[in-house]
Amino acid sequence: MKDVKLHISNLDTFFAETASAARAIDKGGAGEATGNLAFESMENLLTVLTAGRWQLLRTLRGNGATSIRHLSQLLKRDYRGVHRDVHALMVAGLVDRDADGAISVPWEKITAEMALDLAA
């Protein structure tokens, strides 16, 4: 998977989409070619994906797998702040950590779907 789509979804929709994907896989389907990461609200998405974290993702993707310390040096930011941001992005599914502890961005493209009229 090289692309991921960020979108807003309530729990009912999330579970329905997950069940549908599981049924397709059970029937021999390969699943989706694009990853999907759902957030409960636009406010939650924007809390996770701040301007600083977007810069972090771009820098990490451009430089490849590295340590948090090296990433903080590349960004010219405090280690603790970068560590906190990396942890938040890992929880969201936007950053991975390998067996050696190096972090990386597994996605080539991140698309955010935003609807102005979607109820929170």
Phi, psi and chi 1 to 4 in degrees:
 res  aa     phi    psi   chi1   chi2   chi3   chi4
   1 MET       -  124.6 -119.6 -177.3  -79.9      -
   2 LYS  -114.3  -16.6  -61.4  -65.2 -179.2 -173.6
   3 ASP  -116.8  146.9  -63.8   -7.6      -      -
   4 VAL  -135.4  141.0   64.6      -      -      -
   5 LYS  -112.4  125.1 -178.3  177.2   94.9  173.0
   6 LEU   -95.5  131.8  -49.9 -179.9      -      -
   7 HIS  -150.9  169.3   60.8   98.5      -      -
   8 ILE   -97.8  133.1  -49.7  -52.8      -      -
   9 SER  -152.4  139.5  178.8      -      -      -
  10 ASN   -83.7  170.1   62.9   35.6      -      -
  11 LEU   -62.6  -38.3  -77.1  176.3      -      -
  12 ASP   -61.9  -45.5  -67.4  -24.5      -      -
  13 THR   -65.6  -41.9  -57.1      -      -      -
  14 PHE   -58.0  -49.0  169.3   78.2      -      -
  15 PHE   -67.3  -35.7  -74.3  122.0      -      -
  16 ALA   -65.5  -44.1      -      -      -      -
  17 GLU   -65.8  -38.8  -70.3  171.5   -7.7      -
  18 THR   -65.2  -43.6  -58.3      -      -      -
  19 ALA   -63.6  -40.7      -      -      -      -
  20 SER   -63.3  -43.6  176.2      -      -      -
  21 ALA   -64.3  -38.8      -      -      -      -
  22 ALA   -65.5  -40.3      -      -      -      -
  23 ARG   -63.1  -41.0  -77.9 -169.2  -63.9  -83.8
  24 ALA   -63.5  -40.5      -      -      -      -
  25 ILE   -66.5  -41.3  -69.6  169.5      -      -
  26 ASP   -61.1  -31.0  -73.9  -15.6      -      -
  27 LYS   -84.7    4.7  -68.9  179.6 -178.8  178.7
  28 GLY    98.4    3.3      -      -      -      -
  29 GLY   -71.4  153.6      -      -      -      -
  30 ALA   -82.0   -4.9      -      -      -      -
  31 GLY    84.3 -172.8      -      -      -      -
  32 GLU   -78.5  145.5  -64.7 -176.8   19.0      -
  33 ALA   -82.0  -16.2      -      -      -      -
  34 THR  -116.8  137.0  -59.2      -      -      -
  35 GLY   -76.9  152.8      -      -      -      -
  36 ASN  -127.9  129.0  -76.8  -68.4      -      -
  37 LEU  -121.1  119.0  -64.3  176.1      -      -
  38 ALA  -101.0  141.0      -      -      -      -
  39 PHE  -120.0  150.1  -68.9   82.1      -      -
  40 GLU   -70.2  -28.8  -68.6 -179.4   42.9      -
  41 SER  -154.1  161.5   67.4      -      -      -
  42 MET   -62.9  -37.2 -178.4   54.4   67.5      -
  43 GLU   -60.3  -40.5  -68.2   77.3   11.4      -
  44 ASN   -65.7  -43.3 -175.9  -99.8      -      -
  45 LEU   -59.5  -45.9 -173.4  154.5      -      -
  46 LEU   -72.3  -21.5  -65.6  173.9      -      -
  47 THR   -71.8  -38.2  -62.4      -      -      -
  48 VAL   -77.5  -44.4  171.4      -      -      -
  49 LEU  -103.3   74.4 -164.2   58.5      -      -
  50 THR   -80.3  171.2   63.4      -      -      -
  51 ALA   -60.9  -41.3      -      -      -      -
  52 GLY   -64.6  -39.3      -      -      -      -
  53 ARG   -71.8  -32.1  -70.0  177.4 -178.2  166.1
  54 TRP   -63.9  -43.3 -178.1 -107.1      -      -
  55 GLN   -62.0  -41.1  179.9 -173.5   16.0      -
  56 LEU   -59.9  -46.5 -176.2  154.5      -      -
  57 LEU   -60.0  -44.9  -73.8  168.9      -      -
  58 ARG   -64.9  -42.4  -67.7 -175.6   62.8 -171.7
  59 THR   -65.9  -44.8  -59.6      -      -      -
  60 LEU   -64.4  -43.6 -176.0   55.4      -      -
  61 ARG   -62.4  -41.5  179.7   69.0 -171.5  175.0
  62 GLY   -70.4  -28.1      -      -      -      -
  63 ASN  -101.9   -9.5  -72.8  -81.7      -      -
  64 GLY    81.2 -179.2      -      -      -      -
  65 ALA   -58.0  135.3      -      -      -      -
  66 THR  -158.1 -178.2 -170.0      -      -      -
  67 SER   -89.7  162.1   67.3      -      -      -
  68 ILE   -65.0  -38.0  -65.4  174.3      -      -
  69 ARG   -60.7  -46.7 -177.4  158.8  -47.4  -77.9
  70 HIS   -65.1  -40.1 -176.4 -116.5      -      -
  71 LEU   -61.5  -41.6  179.8   60.8      -      -
  72 SER   -63.3  -34.8   68.5      -      -      -
  73 GLN   -68.3  -42.0  -67.8  166.9  -10.8      -
  74 LEU   -61.0  -39.7  -69.5  170.3      -      -
  75 LEU   -82.1  -12.2  -66.4  167.2      -      -
  76 LYS    57.2   46.2  -63.9  180.0  172.0   81.6
  77 ARG  -126.8  161.6  -71.1 -177.4   46.1 -158.6
  78 ASP   -62.4  137.3  175.6   64.3      -      -
  79 TYR   -55.7  -46.6  172.0   84.2      -      -
  80 ARG   -61.9  -39.6  -74.9 -175.6  -75.6  174.6
  81 GLY   -65.8  -41.7      -      -      -      -
  82 VAL   -66.0  -40.9  173.0      -      -      -
  83 HIS   -59.9  -44.5 -173.4  -82.2      -      -
  84 ARG   -61.8  -43.7 -178.6  177.4   48.3 -109.7
  85 ASP   -66.8  -42.2  -74.8  -11.1      -      -
  86 VAL   -61.2  -42.8  166.1      -      -      -
  87 HIS   -60.8  -45.0  177.7   72.6      -      -
  88 ALA   -61.7  -40.2      -      -      -      -
  89 LEU   -72.1  -30.3  -67.0  168.5      -      -
  90 MET   -68.4  -43.5  -74.3  176.2   62.6      -
  91 VAL   -60.3  -38.1  169.2      -      -      -
  92 ALA   -74.9  -15.9      -      -      -      -
  93 GLY    92.6   15.6      -      -      -      -
  94 LEU   -98.6  -14.4  -66.4  169.7      -      -
  95 VAL  -131.3  141.0  170.1      -      -      -
  96 ASP  -114.0  157.4  -75.1  -16.9      -      -
  97 ARG  -124.8  130.5 -177.9 -174.4  -54.2  -94.7
  98 ASP   -88.3  179.6   67.4   18.7      -      -
  99 ALA   -62.0  -26.4      -      -      -      -
 100 ASP   -86.7   -2.9  -64.4  -33.8      -      -
 101 GLY    93.5   -1.7      -      -      -      -
 102 ALA   -74.5  142.4      -      -      -      -
 103 ILE  -103.5  151.8   54.3  169.9      -      -
 104 SER  -155.9  164.9   63.4      -      -      -
 105 VAL  -104.5  114.0  177.0      -      -      -
 106 PRO   -78.2   -6.5   29.5  -34.1      -      -
 107 TRP  -101.2  141.3  -45.8  106.3      -      -
 108 GLU   -91.7  -28.7  -67.8  176.1   -0.2      -
 109 LYS  -139.7  131.6 -179.3  179.3  176.7 -176.7
 110 ILE  -119.6  122.1  -62.0  172.7      -      -
 111 THR  -115.8  132.1  -55.8      -      -      -
 112 ALA  -109.6  127.4      -      -      -      -
 113 GLU   -99.8  120.5 -177.9  178.2  -76.6      -
 114 MET  -127.1  126.7  -58.9  177.8 -149.8      -
 115 ALA  -117.5  125.6      -      -      -      -
 116 LEU   -69.0  -29.1  -68.6  174.3      -      -
 117 ASP   -95.4    6.0   59.2  -11.4      -      -
 118 LEU   -73.7  127.8 -169.1   63.3      -      -
 119 ALA   -68.2  142.1      -      -      -      -
 120 ALA   -73.8      -      -      -      -      -
